[in-house]
């Protein structure tokens, strides 16, 4: 263990460990199968009356994230599938919460459109079957892939939704303009809430034209600090990159830094030249063939190289601090990779609180996606003190009896 990591490990608290033990102590109960929003509201209202907890699930692709074992009755959202409305001209799609991502993407592709936030499939890192992710589950996790650099996160594209609160009350907010009737941006609040405030039944997203052309430049054998610097230079260049990732040397595979450009053919070609010039101090940037480029970005999006059973961290922090974080913890890691120009780090082990403390020290946070053999380490970091009271008030407003399972605050 490095000296930096050892010092940070001392700062971990025992209270979080007891919380996690309570979280996973109770096995899941029976499963309910609502057929519509009225059924769902009735199930949640009944749960309030009986005092039992419930947890909604779609495809279950993220059910085991953090080693979670639900203490609640499962609500199967399989009946909530299908596209309700799709207007390619307006670039808006509405679908039920249990609709598989694969179905949404196939329909959009027919019209040359896409979900710009490029959501990942968690199957490879959580040992599930690919293609099970649903629109509601992705929204609950605010799942956002490599294109977050240029297009923003999932929550930035969520225009509105229908849902049932922990009180058992159905409500809707937002519309095709993205403005809620109350004036509050509930879409931003609900995306990333992990189903702890309300259960989605229907969601509306802004979609964008899929790029006509793309090109990926690759820089080989940069060390960690140089790779972070190269990605920073790419972000600062007038090239409008839509992806920046770095995979370090691993086994027989050399290190490479990957940068993506998307748009119309002439624009992409011109920006390749601009980007190459901006990166001239980092070596020659090779342009990858389209098929190889697409496969590499799909691998980055789904964190393919992080598949396995051991501990896995998802760390977000200011991109410029990525090199410092790697210096602090990489000596104890089997493997790692950078996305979002260093703003997202996937780190395989160790499952020690020092990893989380290192992220916090650098202005970020760390989620233990896969606990491995360390089930007592909490999956999610605690809220900062300034946000704790606010989080409790929000939970009380939507779910006063704490009927909806809450992974973040078990």
MARZAMAR-550640 format. One record per residue (C-alpha): residue in one letter; y, x, z; residue number from 0. Coordinates in nm, 3 decimals. Layout:
MARZAMAR-550640
+------+---------+---------+---------+-----+
! type !       Y !       X !       Z ! seq !
+------+---------+---------+---------+-----+
!    A !       Y !       X !       Z ! NUM !
...
+------+---------+---------+---------+-----+
end
This chain:
MARZAMAR-550640
+------+---------+---------+---------+-----+
! type !       Y !       X !       Z ! seq !
+------+---------+---------+---------+-----+
!    X !   0.000 !   0.000 !   0.000 !   0 !
!    X !   0.343 !   0.135 !  -0.091 !   1 !
!    X !   0.598 !   0.199 !   0.183 !   2 !
!    X !   0.830 !  -0.068 !   0.040 !   3 !
!    X !   0.552 !  -0.327 !   0.038 !   4 !
!    X !   0.435 !  -0.229 !   0.385 !   5 !
!    X !   0.783 !  -0.282 !   0.529 !   6 !
!    X !   0.816 !  -0.621 !   0.365 !   7 !
!    X !   0.471 !  -0.733 !   0.477 !   8 !
!    X !   0.579 !  -0.703 !   0.841 !   9 !
!    X !   0.834 !  -0.981 !   0.778 !  10 !
!    X !   0.568 !  -1.244 !   0.700 !  11 !
!    X !   0.540 !  -1.535 !   0.944 !  12 !
!    X !   0.231 !  -1.680 !   1.107 !  13 !
!    X !   0.361 !  -2.036 !   1.099 !  14 !
!    X !   0.306 !  -2.070 !   0.725 !  15 !
!    X !  -0.060 !  -1.977 !   0.764 !  16 !
!    X !  -0.130 !  -2.263 !   1.004 !  17 !
!    X !   0.037 !  -2.504 !   0.763 !  18 !
!    X !  -0.201 !  -2.403 !   0.484 !  19 !
!    X !  -0.504 !  -2.438 !   0.707 !  20 !
!    X !  -0.404 !  -2.795 !   0.781 !  21 !
!    X !  -0.338 !  -2.853 !   0.411 !  22 !
!    X !  -0.692 !  -2.774 !   0.300 !  23 !
!    X !  -0.890 !  -2.893 !   0.601 !  24 !
!    X !  -0.944 !  -3.252 !   0.490 !  25 !
!    X !  -1.161 !  -3.327 !   0.185 !  26 !
!    X !  -1.039 !  -3.563 !  -0.085 !  27 !
!    X !  -1.126 !  -3.929 !  -0.043 !  28 !
!    X !  -1.207 !  -4.194 !  -0.301 !  29 !
!    X !  -1.039 !  -4.236 !  -0.640 !  30 !
!    X !  -0.839 !  -4.541 !  -0.751 !  31 !
!    X !  -0.786 !  -4.636 !  -1.116 !  32 !
!    X !  -0.466 !  -4.839 !  -1.177 !  33 !
!    X !  -0.436 !  -4.994 !  -1.522 !  34 !
!    X !  -0.060 !  -5.046 !  -1.525 !  35 !
!    X !   0.257 !  -4.993 !  -1.322 !  36 !
!    X !   0.198 !  -5.310 !  -1.116 !  37 !
!    X !  -0.145 !  -5.183 !  -1.013 !  38 !
!    X !   0.000 !  -4.847 !  -0.921 !  39 !
!    X !   0.276 !  -5.003 !  -0.710 !  40 !
!    X !   0.020 !  -5.220 !  -0.532 !  41 !
!    X !  -0.202 !  -4.919 !  -0.453 !  42 !
!    X !   0.090 !  -4.723 !  -0.308 !  43 !
!    X !   0.218 !  -5.023 !  -0.113 !  44 !
!    X !  -0.130 !  -5.073 !   0.030 !  45 !
!    X !  -0.143 !  -4.704 !   0.124 !  46 !
!    X !   0.182 !  -4.752 !   0.315 !  47 !
!    X !   0.034 !  -5.045 !   0.502 !  48 !
!    X !  -0.282 !  -4.855 !   0.595 !  49 !
!    X !  -0.116 !  -4.518 !   0.655 !  50 !
!    X !  -0.339 !  -4.323 !   0.417 !  51 !
!    X !  -0.212 !  -4.064 !   0.172 !  52 !
!    X !  -0.243 !  -4.075 !  -0.206 !  53 !
!    X !  -0.207 !  -3.820 !  -0.486 !  54 !
!    X !  -0.170 !  -3.904 !  -0.856 !  55 !
!    X !  -0.357 !  -3.695 !  -1.114 !  56 !
!    X !  -0.367 !  -3.694 !  -1.491 !  57 !
!    X !  -0.594 !  -3.438 !  -1.654 !  58 !
!    X !  -0.625 !  -3.235 !  -1.333 !  59 !
!    X !  -0.538 !  -2.909 !  -1.511 !  60 !
!    X !  -0.331 !  -2.791 !  -1.213 !  61 !
!    X !  -0.529 !  -2.964 !  -0.939 !  62 !
!    X !  -0.654 !  -2.634 !  -0.796 !  63 !
!    X !  -0.326 !  -2.447 !  -0.814 !  64 !
!    X !  -0.276 !  -2.258 !  -0.490 !  65 !
!    X !  -0.629 !  -2.340 !  -0.375 !  66 !
!    X !  -0.515 !  -2.696 !  -0.310 !  67 !
!    X !  -0.767 !  -2.940 !  -0.164 !  68 !
!    X !  -0.605 !  -3.280 !  -0.153 !  69 !
!    X !  -0.606 !  -3.454 !   0.185 !  70 !
!    X !  -0.534 !  -3.782 !   0.006 !  71 !
!    X !  -0.696 !  -4.055 !  -0.196 !  72 !
!    X !  -0.673 !  -3.969 !  -0.566 !  73 !
!    X !  -0.498 !  -4.201 !  -0.812 !  74 !
!    X !  -0.644 !  -4.145 !  -1.158 !  75 !
!    X !  -0.370 !  -4.191 !  -1.422 !  76 !
!    X !  -0.612 !  -4.198 !  -1.717 !  77 !
!    X !  -0.505 !  -4.552 !  -1.817 !  78 !
!    X !  -0.142 !  -4.443 !  -1.863 !  79 !
!    X !  -0.183 !  -4.292 !  -2.207 !  80 !
!    X !  -0.021 !  -4.339 !  -2.545 !  81 !
!    X !   0.311 !  -4.289 !  -2.719 !  82 !
!    X !   0.545 !  -4.581 !  -2.650 !  83 !
!    X !   0.822 !  -4.489 !  -2.894 !  84 !
!    X !   0.903 !  -4.198 !  -3.122 !  85 !
!    X !   1.221 !  -4.174 !  -3.327 !  86 !
!    X !   1.216 !  -3.850 !  -3.531 !  87 !
!    X !   1.570 !  -3.908 !  -3.657 !  88 !
!    X !   1.705 !  -3.939 !  -3.303 !  89 !
!    X !   1.474 !  -3.660 !  -3.186 !  90 !
!    X !   1.347 !  -3.861 !  -2.890 !  91 !
!    X !   0.992 !  -3.942 !  -2.782 !  92 !
!    X !   0.869 !  -4.172 !  -2.503 !  93 !
!    X !   0.510 !  -4.162 !  -2.381 !  94 !
!    X !   0.307 !  -4.271 !  -2.081 !  95 !
!    X !   0.258 !  -4.014 !  -1.810 !  96 !
!    X !  -0.115 !  -3.963 !  -1.863 !  97 !
!    X !  -0.079 !  -3.883 !  -2.233 !  98 !
!    X !  -0.236 !  -3.544 !  -2.315 !  99 !
!    X !   0.003 !  -3.272 !  -2.424 ! 100 !
!    X !  -0.220 !  -3.205 !  -2.726 ! 101 !
!    X !  -0.161 !  -3.560 !  -2.852 ! 102 !
!    X !   0.216 !  -3.529 !  -2.812 ! 103 !
!    X !   0.226 !  -3.194 !  -2.990 ! 104 !
!    X !   0.012 !  -3.319 !  -3.279 ! 105 !
!    X !   0.238 !  -3.619 !  -3.341 ! 106 !
!    X !   0.552 !  -3.407 !  -3.325 ! 107 !
!    X !   0.407 !  -3.143 !  -3.558 ! 108 !
!    X !   0.354 !  -3.405 !  -3.829 ! 109 !
!    X !   0.733 !  -3.451 !  -3.837 ! 110 !
!    X !   0.816 !  -3.083 !  -3.801 ! 111 !
!    X !   0.932 !  -3.120 !  -3.442 ! 112 !
!    X !   0.834 !  -2.978 !  -3.103 ! 113 !
!    X !   0.878 !  -2.980 !  -2.728 ! 114 !
!    X !   1.119 !  -2.688 !  -2.719 ! 115 !
!    X !   1.031 !  -2.581 !  -2.364 ! 116 !
!    X !   0.686 !  -2.462 !  -2.487 ! 117 !
!    X !   0.472 !  -2.579 !  -2.190 ! 118 !
!    X !   0.171 !  -2.371 !  -2.093 ! 119 !
!    X !  -0.191 !  -2.473 !  -2.050 ! 120 !
!    X !  -0.304 !  -2.364 !  -1.701 ! 121 !
!    X !  -0.675 !  -2.382 !  -1.787 ! 122 !
!    X !  -0.727 !  -2.009 !  -1.837 ! 123 !
!    X !  -0.576 !  -1.905 !  -1.505 ! 124 !
!    X !  -0.727 !  -2.191 !  -1.301 ! 125 !
!    X !  -1.073 !  -2.202 !  -1.454 ! 126 !
!    X !  -1.043 !  -2.548 !  -1.607 ! 127 !
!    X !  -1.103 !  -2.693 !  -1.953 ! 128 !
!    X !  -0.827 !  -2.639 !  -2.208 ! 129 !
!    X !  -0.638 !  -2.937 !  -2.346 ! 130 !
!    X !  -0.637 !  -3.142 !  -2.024 ! 131 !
!    X !  -0.267 !  -3.110 !  -1.940 ! 132 !
!    X !  -0.073 !  -3.440 !  -1.941 ! 133 !
!    X !   0.294 !  -3.518 !  -1.981 ! 134 !
!    X !   0.331 !  -3.635 !  -1.621 ! 135 !
!    X !   0.159 !  -3.331 !  -1.476 ! 136 !
!    X !   0.367 !  -3.094 !  -1.684 ! 137 !
!    X !   0.684 !  -3.268 !  -1.568 ! 138 !
!    X !   0.579 !  -3.257 !  -1.204 ! 139 !
!    X !   0.536 !  -2.880 !  -1.239 ! 140 !
!    X !   0.845 !  -2.832 !  -1.461 ! 141 !
!    X !   0.616 !  -2.629 !  -1.687 ! 142 !
!    X !   0.824 !  -2.407 !  -1.916 ! 143 !
!    X !   0.701 !  -2.133 !  -2.147 ! 144 !
!    X !   0.843 !  -1.827 !  -2.328 ! 145 !
!    X !   1.107 !  -2.027 !  -2.517 ! 146 !
!    X !   1.281 !  -2.102 !  -2.188 ! 147 !
!    X !   1.503 !  -1.806 !  -2.275 ! 148 !
!    X !   1.670 !  -1.996 !  -2.558 ! 149 !
!    X !   1.582 !  -2.362 !  -2.503 ! 150 !
!    X !   1.590 !  -2.400 !  -2.126 ! 151 !
!    X !   1.329 !  -2.547 !  -1.891 ! 152 !
!    X !   1.138 !  -2.874 !  -1.917 ! 153 !
!    X !   1.388 !  -3.049 !  -1.689 ! 154 !
!    X !   1.663 !  -2.974 !  -1.940 ! 155 !
!    X !   1.486 !  -3.190 !  -2.203 ! 156 !
!    X !   1.381 !  -3.483 !  -1.981 ! 157 !
!    X !   1.608 !  -3.776 !  -2.070 ! 158 !
!    X !   1.462 !  -4.043 !  -1.846 ! 159 !
!    X !   1.148 !  -4.186 !  -1.690 ! 160 !
!    X !   0.983 !  -4.478 !  -1.518 ! 161 !
!    X !   0.804 !  -4.422 !  -1.188 ! 162 !
!    X !   0.683 !  -4.573 !  -0.861 ! 163 !
!    X !   0.821 !  -4.434 !  -0.535 ! 164 !
!    X !   0.627 !  -4.358 !  -0.220 ! 165 !
!    X !   0.749 !  -4.696 !  -0.096 ! 166 !
!    X !   0.552 !  -4.867 !  -0.373 ! 167 !
!    X !   0.870 !  -4.964 !  -0.562 ! 168 !
!    X !   0.888 !  -4.930 !  -0.942 ! 169 !
!    X !   1.212 !  -4.796 !  -1.087 ! 170 !
!    X !   1.349 !  -4.635 !  -1.401 ! 171 !
!    X !   1.633 !  -4.399 !  -1.476 ! 172 !
!    X !   1.793 !  -4.241 !  -1.780 ! 173 !
!    X !   1.777 !  -4.344 !  -2.144 ! 174 !
!    X !   1.791 !  -4.188 !  -2.487 ! 175 !
!    X !   2.127 !  -4.033 !  -2.402 ! 176 !
!    X !   1.994 !  -3.876 !  -2.081 ! 177 !
!    X !   2.241 !  -4.055 !  -1.851 ! 178 !
!    X !   2.103 !  -4.247 !  -1.555 ! 179 !
!    X !   2.247 !  -4.582 !  -1.457 ! 180 !
!    X !   2.338 !  -4.455 !  -1.110 ! 181 !
!    X !   2.518 !  -4.145 !  -1.229 ! 182 !
!    X !   2.268 !  -3.919 !  -1.048 ! 183 !
!    X !   2.052 !  -3.687 !  -1.259 ! 184 !
!    X !   1.716 !  -3.789 !  -1.114 ! 185 !
!    X !   1.537 !  -3.622 !  -1.404 ! 186 !
!    X !   1.645 !  -3.282 !  -1.271 ! 187 !
!    X !   1.531 !  -3.380 !  -0.922 ! 188 !
!    X !   1.188 !  -3.511 !  -1.021 ! 189 !
!    X !   1.092 !  -3.231 !  -1.261 ! 190 !
!    X !   0.922 !  -2.977 !  -1.039 ! 191 !
!    X !   0.865 !  -3.215 !  -0.746 ! 192 !
!    X !   0.486 !  -3.205 !  -0.791 ! 193 !
!    X !   0.448 !  -3.580 !  -0.750 ! 194 !
!    X !   0.575 !  -3.572 !  -0.393 ! 195 !
!    X !   0.865 !  -3.816 !  -0.445 ! 196 !
!    X !   0.735 !  -4.064 !  -0.702 ! 197 !
!    X !   0.455 !  -4.113 !  -0.952 ! 198 !
!    X !   0.562 !  -4.107 !  -1.317 ! 199 !
!    X !   0.439 !  -4.387 !  -1.540 ! 200 !
!    X !   0.648 !  -4.321 !  -1.853 ! 201 !
!    X !   0.870 !  -4.033 !  -1.968 ! 202 !
!    X !   1.131 !  -3.980 !  -2.240 ! 203 !
!    X !   1.202 !  -3.635 !  -2.384 ! 204 !
!    X !   1.445 !  -3.486 !  -2.626 ! 205 !
!    X !   1.256 !  -3.302 !  -2.902 ! 206 !
!    X !   1.386 !  -3.042 !  -3.146 ! 207 !
!    X !   1.300 !  -2.929 !  -3.499 ! 208 !
!    X !   1.023 !  -2.672 !  -3.504 ! 209 !
!    X !   1.142 !  -2.339 !  -3.648 ! 210 !
!    X !   1.076 !  -2.295 !  -4.019 ! 211 !
!    X !   1.016 !  -1.923 !  -3.978 ! 212 !
!    X !   0.953 !  -1.680 !  -3.697 ! 213 !
!    X !   0.923 !  -1.306 !  -3.663 ! 214 !
!    X !   0.812 !  -1.093 !  -3.372 ! 215 !
!    X !   0.914 !  -0.732 !  -3.319 ! 216 !
!    X !   0.696 !  -0.505 !  -3.109 ! 217 !
!    X !   0.795 !  -0.188 !  -2.926 ! 218 !
!    X !   0.502 !   0.025 !  -2.815 ! 219 !
!    X !   0.438 !   0.241 !  -2.511 ! 220 !
!    X !   0.759 !   0.176 !  -2.319 ! 221 !
!    X !   0.733 !   0.236 !  -1.947 ! 222 !
!    X !   0.825 !  -0.049 !  -1.715 ! 223 !
!    X !   1.192 !   0.035 !  -1.664 ! 224 !
!    X !   1.246 !   0.104 !  -2.034 ! 225 !
!    X !   1.076 !  -0.222 !  -2.125 ! 226 !
!    X !   1.305 !  -0.420 !  -1.894 ! 227 !
!    X !   1.605 !  -0.237 !  -2.038 ! 228 !
!    X !   1.491 !  -0.308 !  -2.395 ! 229 !
!    X !   1.452 !  -0.678 !  -2.325 ! 230 !
!    X !   1.796 !  -0.682 !  -2.166 ! 231 !
!    X !   1.942 !  -0.514 !  -2.472 ! 232 !
!    X !   1.772 !  -0.773 !  -2.694 ! 233 !
!    X !   1.924 !  -1.055 !  -2.490 ! 234 !
!    X !   2.267 !  -0.897 !  -2.524 ! 235 !
!    X !   2.242 !  -0.849 !  -2.900 ! 236 !
!    X !   2.375 !  -1.117 !  -3.142 ! 237 !
!    X !   2.019 !  -1.193 !  -3.250 ! 238 !
!    X !   1.943 !  -1.514 !  -3.055 ! 239 !
!    X !   1.591 !  -1.419 !  -2.946 ! 240 !
!    X !   1.357 !  -1.700 !  -2.836 ! 241 !
!    X !   1.106 !  -1.490 !  -2.645 ! 242 !
!    X !   1.086 !  -1.154 !  -2.468 ! 243 !
!    X !   0.769 !  -1.034 !  -2.296 ! 244 !
!    X !   0.616 !  -0.707 !  -2.183 ! 245 !
!    X !   0.250 !  -0.625 !  -2.124 ! 246 !
!    X !   0.188 !  -0.288 !  -1.958 ! 247 !
!    X !  -0.091 !  -0.049 !  -2.044 ! 248 !
!    X !  -0.423 !  -0.201 !  -1.937 ! 249 !
!    X !  -0.760 !  -0.035 !  -1.992 ! 250 !
!    X !  -0.787 !   0.074 !  -2.354 ! 251 !
!    X !  -0.487 !  -0.135 !  -2.459 ! 252 !
!    X !  -0.151 !   0.035 !  -2.481 ! 253 !
!    X !   0.173 !  -0.110 !  -2.345 ! 254 !
!    X !   0.381 !  -0.327 !  -2.574 ! 255 !
!    X !   0.708 !  -0.517 !  -2.557 ! 256 !
!    X !   0.729 !  -0.832 !  -2.768 ! 257 !
!    X !   1.048 !  -0.998 !  -2.896 ! 258 !
!    X !   1.059 !  -1.322 !  -3.098 ! 259 !
!    X !   1.312 !  -1.457 !  -3.348 ! 260 !
!    X !   1.296 !  -1.812 !  -3.488 ! 261 !
!    X !   1.492 !  -2.020 !  -3.738 ! 262 !
!    X !   1.539 !  -2.042 !  -4.113 ! 263 !
!    X !   1.398 !  -1.765 !  -4.333 ! 264 !
!    X !   1.726 !  -1.591 !  -4.428 ! 265 !
!    X !   1.856 !  -1.614 !  -4.072 ! 266 !
!    X !   1.541 !  -1.464 !  -3.923 ! 267 !
!    X !   1.541 !  -1.178 !  -4.175 ! 268 !
!    X !   1.906 !  -1.095 !  -4.102 ! 269 !
!    X !   1.853 !  -1.106 !  -3.727 ! 270 !
!    X !   1.550 !  -0.876 !  -3.751 ! 271 !
!    X !   1.785 !  -0.608 !  -3.885 ! 272 !
!    X !   2.041 !  -0.680 !  -3.613 ! 273 !
!    X !   1.778 !  -0.659 !  -3.340 ! 274 !
!    X !   1.625 !  -0.340 !  -3.476 ! 275 !
!    X !   1.967 !  -0.177 !  -3.470 ! 276 !
!    X !   2.030 !  -0.294 !  -3.114 ! 277 !
!    X !   1.695 !  -0.149 !  -3.005 ! 278 !
!    X !   1.716 !   0.179 !  -3.195 ! 279 !
!    X !   1.730 !   0.380 !  -2.871 ! 280 !
!    X !   1.390 !   0.240 !  -2.768 ! 281 !
!    X !   1.193 !   0.348 !  -3.074 ! 282 !
!    X !   1.092 !   0.184 !  -3.400 ! 283 !
!    X !   1.039 !  -0.193 !  -3.374 ! 284 !
!    X !   0.750 !  -0.302 !  -3.593 ! 285 !
!    X !   0.744 !  -0.658 !  -3.735 ! 286 !
!    X !   0.411 !  -0.827 !  -3.666 ! 287 !
!    X !   0.224 !  -1.046 !  -3.917 ! 288 !
!    X !   0.279 !  -1.417 !  -3.851 ! 289 !
!    X !  -0.079 !  -1.494 !  -3.745 ! 290 !
!    X !  -0.092 !  -1.203 !  -3.501 ! 291 !
!    X !   0.250 !  -1.296 !  -3.364 ! 292 !
!    X !   0.150 !  -1.659 !  -3.304 ! 293 !
!    X !  -0.169 !  -1.557 !  -3.124 ! 294 !
!    X !   0.017 !  -1.313 !  -2.901 ! 295 !
!    X !   0.281 !  -1.567 !  -2.798 ! 296 !
!    X !   0.013 !  -1.827 !  -2.723 ! 297 !
!    X !  -0.154 !  -1.567 !  -2.503 ! 298 !
!    X !   0.175 !  -1.492 !  -2.325 ! 299 !
!    X !   0.252 !  -1.863 !  -2.282 ! 300 !
!    X !  -0.084 !  -1.935 !  -2.116 ! 301 !
!    X !  -0.094 !  -1.603 !  -1.922 ! 302 !
!    X !  -0.427 !  -1.532 !  -2.087 ! 303 !
!    X !  -0.462 !  -1.177 !  -1.955 ! 304 !
!    X !  -0.438 !  -1.313 !  -1.600 ! 305 !
!    X !  -0.759 !  -1.518 !  -1.625 ! 306 !
!    X !  -1.008 !  -1.456 !  -1.346 ! 307 !
!    X !  -1.088 !  -1.550 !  -0.988 ! 308 !
!    X !  -0.876 !  -1.312 !  -0.781 ! 309 !
!    X !  -0.532 !  -1.374 !  -0.631 ! 310 !
!    X !  -0.258 !  -1.449 !  -0.885 ! 311 !
!    X !   0.116 !  -1.471 !  -0.819 ! 312 !
!    X !   0.385 !  -1.632 !  -1.033 ! 313 !
!    X !   0.713 !  -1.461 !  -0.949 ! 314 !
!    X !   1.058 !  -1.566 !  -1.075 ! 315 !
!    X !   1.362 !  -1.349 !  -1.015 ! 316 !
!    X !   1.671 !  -1.214 !  -1.195 ! 317 !
!    X !   1.538 !  -1.032 !  -1.505 ! 318 !
!    X !   1.729 !  -0.713 !  -1.426 ! 319 !
!    X !   1.538 !  -0.681 !  -1.093 ! 320 !
!    X !   1.192 !  -0.694 !  -1.255 ! 321 !
!    X !   1.156 !  -0.315 !  -1.264 ! 322 !
!    X !   1.234 !  -0.289 !  -0.893 ! 323 !
!    X !   0.978 !  -0.555 !  -0.811 ! 324 !
!    X !   0.708 !  -0.382 !  -1.013 ! 325 !
!    X !   0.788 !  -0.050 !  -0.842 ! 326 !
!    X !   0.743 !  -0.220 !  -0.503 ! 327 !
!    X !   0.410 !  -0.394 !  -0.565 ! 328 !
!    X !   0.240 !  -0.271 !  -0.884 ! 329 !
!    X !   0.048 !   0.006 !  -0.707 ! 330 !
!    X !  -0.154 !  -0.265 !  -0.532 ! 331 !
!    X !  -0.204 !  -0.486 !  -0.839 ! 332 !
!    X !  -0.492 !  -0.488 !  -1.083 ! 333 !
!    X !  -0.268 !  -0.612 !  -1.364 ! 334 !
!    X !   0.062 !  -0.784 !  -1.435 ! 335 !
!    X !   0.286 !  -0.900 !  -1.720 ! 336 !
!    X !   0.650 !  -0.997 !  -1.777 ! 337 !
!    X !   0.789 !  -1.301 !  -1.959 ! 338 !
!    X !   1.143 !  -1.445 !  -1.985 ! 339 !
!    X !   1.275 !  -1.091 !  -2.039 ! 340 !
!    X !   1.149 !  -1.003 !  -1.691 ! 341 !
!    X !   1.257 !  -1.326 !  -1.522 ! 342 !
!    X !   0.892 !  -1.437 !  -1.490 ! 343 !
!    X !   0.624 !  -1.202 !  -1.358 ! 344 !
!    X !   0.253 !  -1.277 !  -1.341 ! 345 !
!    X !   0.091 !  -1.048 !  -1.086 ! 346 !
!    X !  -0.282 !  -1.027 !  -1.008 ! 347 !
!    X !  -0.310 !  -0.953 !  -0.636 ! 348 !
!    X !  -0.273 !  -0.858 !  -0.364 ! 349 !
!    X !  -0.257 !  -1.190 !  -0.179 ! 350 !
!    X !  -0.023 !  -1.052 !   0.088 ! 351 !
!    X !   0.298 !  -1.204 !   0.216 ! 352 !
!    X !   0.466 !  -0.875 !   0.128 ! 353 !
!    X !   0.456 !  -0.980 !  -0.239 ! 354 !
!    X !   0.654 !  -1.294 !  -0.158 ! 355 !
!    X !   0.894 !  -1.105 !   0.065 ! 356 !
!    X !   0.954 !  -0.850 !  -0.211 ! 357 !
!    X !   1.048 !  -1.132 !  -0.448 ! 358 !
!    X !   1.285 !  -1.285 !  -0.192 ! 359 !
!    X !   1.446 !  -0.948 !  -0.123 ! 360 !
!    X !   1.531 !  -0.923 !  -0.494 ! 361 !
!    X !   1.674 !  -1.275 !  -0.520 ! 362 !
!    X !   1.359 !  -1.454 !  -0.640 ! 363 !
!    X !   1.057 !  -1.644 !  -0.519 ! 364 !
!    X !   0.678 !  -1.621 !  -0.554 ! 365 !
!    X !   0.412 !  -1.891 !  -0.585 ! 366 !
!    X !   0.050 !  -1.800 !  -0.509 ! 367 !
!    X !  -0.111 !  -1.979 !  -0.805 ! 368 !
!    X !  -0.463 !  -1.857 !  -0.723 ! 369 !
!    X !  -0.538 !  -1.756 !  -0.364 ! 370 !
!    X !  -0.864 !  -1.572 !  -0.430 ! 371 !
!    X !  -1.005 !  -1.466 !  -0.096 ! 372 !
!    X !  -0.680 !  -1.527 !   0.094 ! 373 !
!    X !  -0.672 !  -1.906 !   0.150 ! 374 !
!    X !  -0.441 !  -1.875 !   0.451 ! 375 !
!    X !  -0.144 !  -1.759 !   0.244 ! 376 !
!    X !   0.067 !  -2.068 !   0.156 ! 377 !
!    X !   0.092 !  -2.141 !  -0.215 ! 378 !
!    X !   0.463 !  -2.223 !  -0.219 ! 379 !
!    X !   0.743 !  -2.039 !  -0.042 ! 380 !
!    X !   0.931 !  -2.223 !   0.233 ! 381 !
!    X !   1.265 !  -2.377 !   0.144 ! 382 !
!    X !   1.570 !  -2.168 !   0.231 ! 383 !
!    X !   1.716 !  -2.291 !   0.561 ! 384 !
!    X !   2.017 !  -2.444 !   0.385 ! 385 !
!    X !   1.788 !  -2.663 !   0.172 ! 386 !
!    X !   1.534 !  -2.768 !   0.434 ! 387 !
!    X !   1.736 !  -3.057 !   0.574 ! 388 !
!    X !   1.827 !  -3.174 !   0.223 ! 389 !
!    X !   1.462 !  -3.169 !   0.113 ! 390 !
!    X !   1.367 !  -3.376 !   0.417 ! 391 !
!    X !   1.637 !  -3.634 !   0.342 ! 392 !
!    X !   1.528 !  -3.664 !  -0.020 ! 393 !
!    X !   1.164 !  -3.707 !   0.084 ! 394 !
!    X !   1.265 !  -3.972 !   0.337 ! 395 !
!    X !   1.459 !  -4.165 !   0.071 ! 396 !
!    X !   1.172 !  -4.179 !  -0.177 ! 397 !
!    X !   0.868 !  -4.160 !   0.051 ! 398 !
!    X !   0.966 !  -4.229 !   0.414 ! 399 !
!    X !   0.608 !  -4.261 !   0.537 ! 400 !
!    X !   0.497 !  -3.942 !   0.354 ! 401 !
!    X !   0.231 !  -4.132 !   0.165 ! 402 !
!    X !   0.252 !  -3.910 !  -0.146 ! 403 !
!    X !   0.077 !  -3.576 !  -0.102 ! 404 !
!    X !   0.328 !  -3.292 !  -0.092 ! 405 !
!    X !   0.198 !  -2.951 !  -0.198 ! 406 !
!    X !   0.527 !  -2.779 !  -0.131 ! 407 !
!    X !   0.570 !  -2.913 !   0.225 ! 408 !
!    X !   0.219 !  -2.999 !   0.349 ! 409 !
+------+---------+---------+---------+-----+
end
